[in-house]
Amino acid sequence: MNEVVAVFVESELRIKKIILLETLGLSYSEGEFDDSEKGFINEYAKKLD
């Protein structure tokens, strides 16, 4: 995750939102959104500010 965050941390807010939205879509693609996925998304969002 740190490598991915390093790539996008300096991006525009709009790009960060797109990446976060796509990540949410991938997490929910199987029809479920479990606690580990929620934790990952929350940590990722915090690291991106």
N, C-alpha and C positions, 0 to 999 in steps of 0.2 A: 504494500500500500504506500509506503513512504516514497518509493520510486515514482509512482504515478502522481502522488501529491506534488512531488518536486517539479514535475513537468507542468502541472496546471496551476500551481499556487500563485504565479505571477500573471495569470490570464485575466482577461476582463471578467467582470461579474456575470455577464451574459453567458460566457463560455462555461464558467463554473456551474451555473444553473443547468445548462444543457447536459453537462457530464453527469451531474447529480440526478437529473431526470432520467437519463438513459440507464444509469446504474439502478435506479429504483425499478425501472421497467424490466431489466434483466432479473432482478431479485424476485419479482412477482410473476415472472413468465411461466412458472410451473403451477400457478394458481394459489400458492401459499406464500406467506411472508412470515417466517419464523423469527424467534428472538435473536439468533446468531446473525441473521441478515439485518435485522433492525439495528443491532449493535454495530455492525460493519458500516451501515449507512450513516449512523449518527457520528461515529468516529471520523469517517471520511469527510462529512460535512463540517465538523469542527476544525479539522486540519486545513480545509480549504477556506475557512472563515465564512 
